[in-house]
Amino acid sequence: MQPLVAALLALVLANSSLSGFYSSFLETPGILCLGDFSTEKPLLLWINDRLMASGVAMGAGFSGQ
């Protein structure tokens, strides 16, 4: 239920007068630091990566092999 609500909210924000705010929010840099390792990507890429990983995990659970 939560992904559906998030998708609907994103759709409304992207097509409203707040679309500029929404776009700049998705371009906000997200940084992950673990010891000496550090990576920085826009928030949109972090979200896409997480959704792709969820899809693969769910697909693996449904494979008949």
PyMOL Python script that loads the backbone (N, CA, C, O; Angstrom):
from pymol import cmd

cmd.read_pdbstr("""\
ATOM      1  N   MET A   1       0.824  -1.196   0.000  1.00  0.00           N
ATOM      2  CA  MET A   1       0.000   0.000   0.000  1.00  0.00           C
ATOM      3  C   MET A   1       0.869   1.261   0.000  1.00  0.00           C
ATOM      4  O   MET A   1       0.545   2.241  -0.671  1.00  0.00           O
ATOM      5  N   GLN A   2       1.967   1.233   0.751  1.00  0.00           N
ATOM      6  CA  GLN A   2       2.828   2.416   0.836  1.00  0.00           C
ATOM      7  C   GLN A   2       3.457   2.794  -0.502  1.00  0.00           C
ATOM      8  O   GLN A   2       3.519   3.984  -0.815  1.00  0.00           O
ATOM      9  N   PRO A   3       3.934   1.826  -1.317  1.00  0.00           N
ATOM     10  CA  PRO A   3       4.485   2.229  -2.618  1.00  0.00           C
ATOM     11  C   PRO A   3       3.442   2.884  -3.519  1.00  0.00           C
ATOM     12  O   PRO A   3       3.765   3.796  -4.280  1.00  0.00           O
ATOM     13  N   LEU A   4       2.200   2.425  -3.439  1.00  0.00           N
ATOM     14  CA  LEU A   4       1.138   3.022  -4.238  1.00  0.00           C
ATOM     15  C   LEU A   4       0.884   4.460  -3.816  1.00  0.00           C
ATOM     16  O   LEU A   4       0.731   5.337  -4.666  1.00  0.00           O
ATOM     17  N   VAL A   5       0.838   4.708  -2.525  1.00  0.00           N
ATOM     18  CA  VAL A   5       0.633   6.068  -2.009  1.00  0.00           C
ATOM     19  C   VAL A   5       1.803   6.960  -2.414  1.00  0.00           C
ATOM     20  O   VAL A   5       1.598   8.103  -2.822  1.00  0.00           O
ATOM     21  N   ALA A   6       3.034   6.444  -2.303  1.00  0.00           N
ATOM     22  CA  ALA A   6       4.215   7.222  -2.683  1.00  0.00           C
ATOM     23  C   ALA A   6       4.194   7.549  -4.171  1.00  0.00           C
ATOM     24  O   ALA A   6       4.542   8.661  -4.568  1.00  0.00           O
ATOM     25  N   ALA A   7       3.790   6.588  -4.994  1.00  0.00           N
ATOM     26  CA  ALA A   7       3.725   6.824  -6.441  1.00  0.00           C
ATOM     27  C   ALA A   7       2.669   7.871  -6.779  1.00  0.00           C
ATOM     28  O   ALA A   7       2.905   8.741  -7.617  1.00  0.00           O
ATOM     29  N   LEU A   8       1.517   7.793  -6.137  1.00  0.00           N
ATOM     30  CA  LEU A   8       0.464   8.781  -6.387  1.00  0.00           C
ATOM     31  C   LEU A   8       0.886  10.176  -5.929  1.00  0.00           C
ATOM     32  O   LEU A   8       0.614  11.167  -6.607  1.00  0.00           O
ATOM     33  N   LEU A   9       1.551  10.247  -4.778  1.00  0.00           N
ATOM     34  CA  LEU A   9       2.037  11.532  -4.287  1.00  0.00           C
ATOM     35  C   LEU A   9       3.075  12.117  -5.245  1.00  0.00           C
ATOM     36  O   LEU A   9       3.050  13.313  -5.536  1.00  0.00           O
ATOM     37  N   ALA A  10       3.981  11.280  -5.730  1.00  0.00           N
ATOM     38  CA  ALA A  10       4.996  11.742  -6.683  1.00  0.00           C
ATOM     39  C   ALA A  10       4.343  12.237  -7.966  1.00  0.00           C
ATOM     40  O   ALA A  10       4.764  13.250  -8.525  1.00  0.00           O
ATOM     41  N   LEU A  11       3.321  11.534  -8.437  1.00  0.00           N
ATOM     42  CA  LEU A  11       2.619  11.934  -9.652  1.00  0.00           C
ATOM     43  C   LEU A  11       1.942  13.286  -9.477  1.00  0.00           C
ATOM     44  O   LEU A  11       1.998  14.134 -10.367  1.00  0.00           O
ATOM     45  N   VAL A  12       1.307  13.482  -8.336  1.00  0.00           N
ATOM     46  CA  VAL A  12       0.629  14.753  -8.064  1.00  0.00           C
ATOM     47  C   VAL A  12       1.645  15.891  -7.952  1.00  0.00           C
ATOM     48  O   VAL A  12       1.447  16.956  -8.536  1.00  0.00           O
ATOM     49  N   LEU A  13       2.726  15.673  -7.209  1.00  0.00           N
ATOM     50  CA  LEU A  13       3.736  16.722  -7.041  1.00  0.00           C
ATOM     51  C   LEU A  13       4.402  17.087  -8.358  1.00  0.00           C
ATOM     52  O   LEU A  13       4.629  18.265  -8.632  1.00  0.00           O
ATOM     53  N   ALA A  14       4.719  16.085  -9.178  1.00  0.00           N
ATOM     54  CA  ALA A  14       5.401  16.338 -10.443  1.00  0.00           C
ATOM     55  C   ALA A  14       4.535  17.124 -11.422  1.00  0.00           C
ATOM     56  O   ALA A  14       5.056  17.788 -12.318  1.00  0.00           O
ATOM     57  N   ASN A  15       3.219  17.051 -11.256  1.00  0.00           N
ATOM     58  CA  ASN A  15       2.313  17.731 -12.182  1.00  0.00           C
ATOM     59  C   ASN A  15       1.565  18.887 -11.538  1.00  0.00           C
ATOM     60  O   ASN A  15       0.495  19.276 -12.008  1.00  0.00           O
ATOM     61  N   SER A  16       2.115  19.433 -10.475  1.00  0.00           N
ATOM     62  CA  SER A  16       1.481  20.557  -9.796  1.00  0.00           C
ATOM     63  C   SER A  16       2.394  21.775  -9.855  1.00  0.00           C
ATOM     64  O   SER A  16       3.435  21.762 -10.511  1.00  0.00           O
ATOM     65  N   SER A  17       1.983  22.815  -9.161  1.00  0.00           N
ATOM     66  CA  SER A  17       2.815  24.017  -9.103  1.00  0.00           C
ATOM     67  C   SER A  17       4.075  23.778  -8.275  1.00  0.00           C
ATOM     68  O   SER A  17       4.976  24.618  -8.270  1.00  0.00           O
ATOM     69  N   LEU A  18       4.151  22.650  -7.579  1.00  0.00           N
ATOM     70  CA  LEU A  18       5.334  22.305  -6.783  1.00  0.00           C
ATOM     71  C   LEU A  18       6.344  21.473  -7.572  1.00  0.00           C
ATOM     72  O   LEU A  18       7.273  20.918  -6.987  1.00  0.00           O
ATOM     73  N   SER A  19       6.176  21.381  -8.879  1.00  0.00           N
ATOM     74  CA  SER A  19       7.059  20.531  -9.680  1.00  0.00           C
ATOM     75  C   SER A  19       8.517  20.980  -9.611  1.00  0.00           C
ATOM     76  O   SER A  19       9.417  20.141  -9.665  1.00  0.00           O
ATOM     77  N   GLY A  20       8.769  22.275  -9.494  1.00  0.00           N
ATOM     78  CA  GLY A  20      10.142  22.759  -9.360  1.00  0.00           C
ATOM     79  C   GLY A  20      10.784  22.273  -8.074  1.00  0.00           C
ATOM     80  O   GLY A  20      11.940  21.850  -8.069  1.00  0.00           O
ATOM     81  N   PHE A  21      10.033  22.333  -6.983  1.00  0.00           N
ATOM     82  CA  PHE A  21      10.523  21.825  -5.701  1.00  0.00           C
ATOM     83  C   PHE A  21      10.778  20.329  -5.782  1.00  0.00           C
ATOM     84  O   PHE A  21      11.802  19.841  -5.303  1.00  0.00           O
ATOM     85  N   TYR A  22       9.847  19.602  -6.388  1.00  0.00           N
ATOM     86  CA  TYR A  22       9.966  18.150  -6.513  1.00  0.00           C
ATOM     87  C   TYR A  22      11.212  17.773  -7.326  1.00  0.00           C
ATOM     88  O   TYR A  22      11.948  16.860  -6.953  1.00  0.00           O
ATOM     89  N   SER A  23      11.438  18.468  -8.416  1.00  0.00           N
ATOM     90  CA  SER A  23      12.622  18.200  -9.252  1.00  0.00           C
ATOM     91  C   SER A  23      13.911  18.477  -8.497  1.00  0.00           C
ATOM     92  O   SER A  23      14.857  17.691  -8.562  1.00  0.00           O
ATOM     93  N   SER A  24      13.949  19.593  -7.781  1.00  0.00           N
ATOM     94  CA  SER A  24      15.169  19.918  -7.037  1.00  0.00           C
ATOM     95  C   SER A  24      15.376  18.937  -5.886  1.00  0.00           C
ATOM     96  O   SER A  24      16.518  18.643  -5.532  1.00  0.00           O
ATOM     97  N   PHE A  25      14.298  18.426  -5.295  1.00  0.00           N
ATOM     98  CA  PHE A  25      14.407  17.417  -4.243  1.00  0.00           C
ATOM     99  C   PHE A  25      15.044  16.137  -4.786  1.00  0.00           C
ATOM    100  O   PHE A  25      15.906  15.543  -4.138  1.00  0.00           O
ATOM    101  N   LEU A  26      14.615  15.716  -5.982  1.00  0.00           N
ATOM    102  CA  LEU A  26      15.155  14.495  -6.570  1.00  0.00           C
ATOM    103  C   LEU A  26      16.609  14.657  -7.001  1.00  0.00           C
ATOM    104  O   LEU A  26      17.330  13.667  -7.122  1.00  0.00           O
ATOM    105  N   GLU A  27      17.046  15.881  -7.231  1.00  0.00           N
ATOM    106  CA  GLU A  27      18.439  16.141  -7.610  1.00  0.00           C
ATOM    107  C   GLU A  27      19.352  16.349  -6.406  1.00  0.00           C
ATOM    108  O   GLU A  27      20.558  16.528  -6.575  1.00  0.00           O
ATOM    109  N   THR A  28      18.801  16.329  -5.199  1.00  0.00           N
ATOM    110  CA  THR A  28      19.583  16.493  -3.980  1.00  0.00           C
ATOM    111  C   THR A  28      20.607  15.369  -3.877  1.00  0.00           C
ATOM    112  O   THR A  28      20.250  14.200  -4.024  1.00  0.00           O
ATOM    113  N   PRO A  29      21.861  15.696  -3.629  1.00  0.00           N
ATOM    114  CA  PRO A  29      22.858  14.626  -3.536  1.00  0.00           C
ATOM    115  C   PRO A  29      22.682  13.791  -2.271  1.00  0.00           C
ATOM    116  O   PRO A  29      22.475  14.317  -1.178  1.00  0.00           O
ATOM    117  N   GLY A  30      22.770  12.490  -2.450  1.00  0.00           N
ATOM    118  CA  GLY A  30      22.753  11.555  -1.331  1.00  0.00           C
ATOM    119  C   GLY A  30      24.136  10.939  -1.217  1.00  0.00           C
ATOM    120  O   GLY A  30      24.689  10.466  -2.210  1.00  0.00           O
ATOM    121  N   ILE A  31      24.694  10.940  -0.028  1.00  0.00           N
ATOM    122  CA  ILE A  31      26.066  10.480   0.173  1.00  0.00           C
ATOM    123  C   ILE A  31      26.068   9.291   1.126  1.00  0.00           C
ATOM    124  O   ILE A  31      25.418   9.316   2.172  1.00  0.00           O
ATOM    125  N   LEU A  32      26.803   8.254   0.753  1.00  0.00           N
ATOM    126  CA  LEU A  32      26.993   7.084   1.598  1.00  0.00           C
ATOM    127  C   LEU A  32      28.475   6.961   1.902  1.00  0.00           C
ATOM    128  O   LEU A  32      29.293   6.854   0.988  1.00  0.00           O
ATOM    129  N   CYS A  33      28.825   6.976   3.186  1.00  0.00           N
ATOM    130  CA  CYS A  33      30.229   6.864   3.611  1.00  0.00           C
ATOM    131  C   CYS A  33      30.363   5.677   4.562  1.00  0.00           C
ATOM    132  O   CYS A  33      29.656   5.586   5.565  1.00  0.00           O
ATOM    133  N   LEU A  34      31.272   4.778   4.234  1.00  0.00           N
ATOM    134  CA  LEU A  34      31.590   3.635   5.081  1.00  0.00           C
ATOM    135  C   LEU A  34      33.107   3.555   5.196  1.00  0.00           C
ATOM    136  O   LEU A  34      33.773   3.023   4.308  1.00  0.00           O
ATOM    137  N   GLY A  35      33.639   4.070   6.265  1.00  0.00           N
ATOM    138  CA  GLY A  35      35.097   4.101   6.429  1.00  0.00           C
ATOM    139  C   GLY A  35      35.728   4.993   5.377  1.00  0.00           C
ATOM    140  O   GLY A  35      35.394   6.172   5.265  1.00  0.00           O
ATOM    141  N   ASP A  36      36.637   4.425   4.612  1.00  0.00           N
ATOM    142  CA  ASP A  36      37.293   5.182   3.539  1.00  0.00           C
ATOM    143  C   ASP A  36      36.462   5.231   2.265  1.00  0.00           C
ATOM    144  O   ASP A  36      36.725   6.044   1.379  1.00  0.00           O
ATOM    145  N   PHE A  37      35.466   4.369   2.172  1.00  0.00           N
ATOM    146  CA  PHE A  37      34.625   4.317   0.979  1.00  0.00           C
ATOM    147  C   PHE A  37      33.558   5.401   1.053  1.00  0.00           C
ATOM    148  O   PHE A  37      32.939   5.607   2.097  1.00  0.00           O
ATOM    149  N   SER A  38      33.349   6.087  -0.062  1.00  0.00           N
ATOM    150  CA  SER A  38      32.328   7.128  -0.128  1.00  0.00           C
ATOM    151  C   SER A  38      31.762   7.170  -1.542  1.00  0.00           C
ATOM    152  O   SER A  38      32.506   7.089  -2.519  1.00  0.00           O
ATOM    153  N   THR A  39      30.456   7.294  -1.643  1.00  0.00           N
ATOM    154  CA  THR A  39      29.820   7.444  -2.951  1.00  0.00           C
ATOM    155  C   THR A  39      28.717   8.494  -2.843  1.00  0.00           C
ATOM    156  O   THR A  39      28.059   8.628  -1.811  1.00  0.00           O
ATOM    157  N   GLU A  40      28.535   9.224  -3.923  1.00  0.00           N
ATOM    158  CA  GLU A  40      27.542  10.301  -3.952  1.00  0.00           C
ATOM    159  C   GLU A  40      26.757  10.205  -5.254  1.00  0.00           C
ATOM    160  O   GLU A  40      27.335  10.154  -6.340  1.00  0.00           O
ATOM    161  N   LYS A  41      25.435  10.183  -5.129  1.00  0.00           N
ATOM    162  CA  LYS A  41      24.544  10.140  -6.279  1.00  0.00           C
ATOM    163  C   LYS A  41      23.328  11.011  -5.970  1.00  0.00           C
ATOM    164  O   LYS A  41      23.020  11.247  -4.802  1.00  0.00           O
ATOM    165  N   PRO A  42      22.635  11.493  -7.002  1.00  0.00           N
ATOM    166  CA  PRO A  42      21.372  12.202  -6.753  1.00  0.00           C
ATOM    167  C   PRO A  42      20.353  11.263  -6.105  1.00  0.00           C
ATOM    168  O   PRO A  42      20.392  10.052  -6.324  1.00  0.00           O
ATOM    169  N   LEU A  43      19.460  11.814  -5.325  1.00  0.00           N
ATOM    170  CA  LEU A  43      18.454  11.034  -4.621  1.00  0.00           C
ATOM    171  C   LEU A  43      17.639  10.169  -5.579  1.00  0.00           C
ATOM    172  O   LEU A  43      17.271   9.047  -5.231  1.00  0.00           O
ATOM    173  N   LEU A  44      17.356  10.666  -6.760  1.00  0.00           N
ATOM    174  CA  LEU A  44      16.594   9.902  -7.745  1.00  0.00           C
ATOM    175  C   LEU A  44      17.276   8.577  -8.063  1.00  0.00           C
ATOM    176  O   LEU A  44      16.598   7.557  -8.186  1.00  0.00           O
ATOM    177  N   LEU A  45      18.590   8.569  -8.197  1.00  0.00           N
ATOM    178  CA  LEU A  45      19.303   7.327  -8.496  1.00  0.00           C
ATOM    179  C   LEU A  45      19.266   6.348  -7.323  1.00  0.00           C
ATOM    180  O   LEU A  45      19.164   5.139  -7.530  1.00  0.00           O
ATOM    181  N   TRP A  46      19.350   6.862  -6.092  1.00  0.00           N
ATOM    182  CA  TRP A  46      19.237   5.987  -4.921  1.00  0.00           C
ATOM    183  C   TRP A  46      17.865   5.325  -4.900  1.00  0.00           C
ATOM    184  O   TRP A  46      17.756   4.131  -4.620  1.00  0.00           O
ATOM    185  N   ILE A  47      16.817   6.093  -5.196  1.00  0.00           N
ATOM    186  CA  ILE A  47      15.456   5.552  -5.207  1.00  0.00           C
ATOM    187  C   ILE A  47      15.317   4.496  -6.300  1.00  0.00           C
ATOM    188  O   ILE A  47      14.773   3.420  -6.052  1.00  0.00           O
ATOM    189  N   ASN A  48      15.802   4.792  -7.504  1.00  0.00           N
ATOM    190  CA  ASN A  48      15.716   3.838  -8.606  1.00  0.00           C
ATOM    191  C   ASN A  48      16.468   2.557  -8.293  1.00  0.00           C
ATOM    192  O   ASN A  48      15.974   1.466  -8.575  1.00  0.00           O
ATOM    193  N   ASP A  49      17.664   2.676  -7.711  1.00  0.00           N
ATOM    194  CA  ASP A  49      18.448   1.493  -7.358  1.00  0.00           C
ATOM    195  C   ASP A  49      17.706   0.629  -6.351  1.00  0.00           C
ATOM    196  O   ASP A  49      17.709  -0.596  -6.467  1.00  0.00           O
ATOM    197  N   ARG A  50      17.079   1.242  -5.379  1.00  0.00           N
ATOM    198  CA  ARG A  50      16.337   0.503  -4.360  1.00  0.00           C
ATOM    199  C   ARG A  50      15.131  -0.202  -4.973  1.00  0.00           C
ATOM    200  O   ARG A  50      14.845  -1.349  -4.630  1.00  0.00           O
ATOM    201  N   LEU A  51      14.430   0.468  -5.868  1.00  0.00           N
ATOM    202  CA  LEU A  51      13.274  -0.152  -6.510  1.00  0.00           C
ATOM    203  C   LEU A  51      13.694  -1.316  -7.400  1.00  0.00           C
ATOM    204  O   LEU A  51      13.009  -2.338  -7.450  1.00  0.00           O
ATOM    205  N   MET A  52      14.810  -1.167  -8.098  1.00  0.00           N
ATOM    206  CA  MET A  52      15.302  -2.258  -8.950  1.00  0.00           C
ATOM    207  C   MET A  52      15.683  -3.460  -8.095  1.00  0.00           C
ATOM    208  O   MET A  52      15.375  -4.596  -8.455  1.00  0.00           O
ATOM    209  N   ALA A  53      16.349  -3.222  -6.967  1.00  0.00           N
ATOM    210  CA  ALA A  53      16.739  -4.323  -6.081  1.00  0.00           C
ATOM    211  C   ALA A  53      15.507  -5.022  -5.523  1.00  0.00           C
ATOM    212  O   ALA A  53      15.500  -6.246  -5.392  1.00  0.00           O
ATOM    213  N   SER A  54      14.477  -4.274  -5.197  1.00  0.00           N
ATOM    214  CA  SER A  54      13.240  -4.875  -4.692  1.00  0.00           C
ATOM    215  C   SER A  54      12.578  -5.724  -5.764  1.00  0.00           C
ATOM    216  O   SER A  54      12.073  -6.809  -5.478  1.00  0.00           O
ATOM    217  N   GLY A  55      12.580  -5.239  -6.980  1.00  0.00           N
ATOM    218  CA  GLY A  55      11.980  -5.995  -8.084  1.00  0.00           C
ATOM    219  C   GLY A  55      12.709  -7.290  -8.349  1.00  0.00           C
ATOM    220  O   GLY A  55      12.079  -8.318  -8.598  1.00  0.00           O
ATOM    221  N   VAL A  56      14.024  -7.256  -8.300  1.00  0.00           N
ATOM    222  CA  VAL A  56      14.813  -8.466  -8.510  1.00  0.00           C
ATOM    223  C   VAL A  56      14.564  -9.448  -7.378  1.00  0.00           C
ATOM    224  O   VAL A  56      14.412 -10.645  -7.621  1.00  0.00           O
ATOM    225  N   ALA A  57      14.521  -8.967  -6.162  1.00  0.00           N
ATOM    226  CA  ALA A  57      14.286  -9.840  -5.015  1.00  0.00           C
ATOM    227  C   ALA A  57      12.901 -10.479  -5.097  1.00  0.00           C
ATOM    228  O   ALA A  57      12.750 -11.665  -4.806  1.00  0.00           O
ATOM    229  N   MET A  58      11.908  -9.717  -5.484  1.00  0.00           N
ATOM    230  CA  MET A  58      10.562 -10.275  -5.587  1.00  0.00           C
ATOM    231  C   MET A  58      10.483 -11.249  -6.764  1.00  0.00           C
ATOM    232  O   MET A  58       9.811 -12.277  -6.672  1.00  0.00           O
ATOM    233  N   GLY A  59      11.160 -10.933  -7.860  1.00  0.00           N
ATOM    234  CA  GLY A  59      11.177 -11.822  -9.016  1.00  0.00           C
ATOM    235  C   GLY A  59      11.850 -13.138  -8.704  1.00  0.00           C
ATOM    236  O   GLY A  59      11.413 -14.186  -9.178  1.00  0.00           O
ATOM    237  N   ALA A  60      12.909 -13.102  -7.912  1.00  0.00           N
ATOM    238  CA  ALA A  60      13.617 -14.330  -7.533  1.00  0.00           C
ATOM    239  C   ALA A  60      12.729 -15.217  -6.674  1.00  0.00           C
ATOM    240  O   ALA A  60      12.827 -16.442  -6.739  1.00  0.00           O
ATOM    241  N   GLY A  61      11.874 -14.615  -5.882  1.00  0.00           N
ATOM    242  CA  GLY A  61      10.979 -15.386  -5.031  1.00  0.00           C
ATOM    243  C   GLY A  61       9.868 -16.060  -5.822  1.00  0.00           C
ATOM    244  O   GLY A  61       9.323 -17.069  -5.376  1.00  0.00           O
ATOM    245  N   PHE A  62       9.524 -15.526  -6.980  1.00  0.00           N
ATOM    246  CA  PHE A  62       8.451 -16.065  -7.777  1.00  0.00           C
ATOM    247  C   PHE A  62       8.920 -16.993  -8.883  1.00  0.00           C
ATOM    248  O   PHE A  62       8.093 -17.606  -9.558  1.00  0.00           O
ATOM    249  N   SER A  63      10.221 -17.111  -9.085  1.00  0.00           N
ATOM    250  CA  SER A  63      10.699 -17.999 -10.146  1.00  0.00           C
ATOM    251  C   SER A  63      10.434 -19.442  -9.743  1.00  0.00           C
ATOM    252  O   SER A  63      10.558 -19.804  -8.573  1.00  0.00           O
ATOM    253  N   GLY A  64      10.083 -20.227 -10.681  1.00  0.00           N
ATOM    254  CA  GLY A  64       9.723 -21.607 -10.391  1.00  0.00           C
ATOM    255  C   GLY A  64      10.916 -22.545 -10.358  1.00  0.00           C
ATOM    256  O   GLY A  64      10.738 -23.760 -10.442  1.00  0.00           O
ATOM    257  N   GLN A  65      12.102 -22.027 -10.240  1.00  0.00           N
ATOM    258  CA  GLN A  65      13.292 -22.877 -10.295  1.00  0.00           C
ATOM    259  C   GLN A  65      13.815 -23.227  -8.933  1.00  0.00           C
ATOM    260  O   GLN A  65      14.814 -23.937  -8.818  1.00  0.00           O
TER     261      GLN A  65
END
""", "prot")
cmd.dss("prot")
cmd.show_as("cartoon", "prot")
cmd.util.cbc("prot")
cmd.orient("prot")
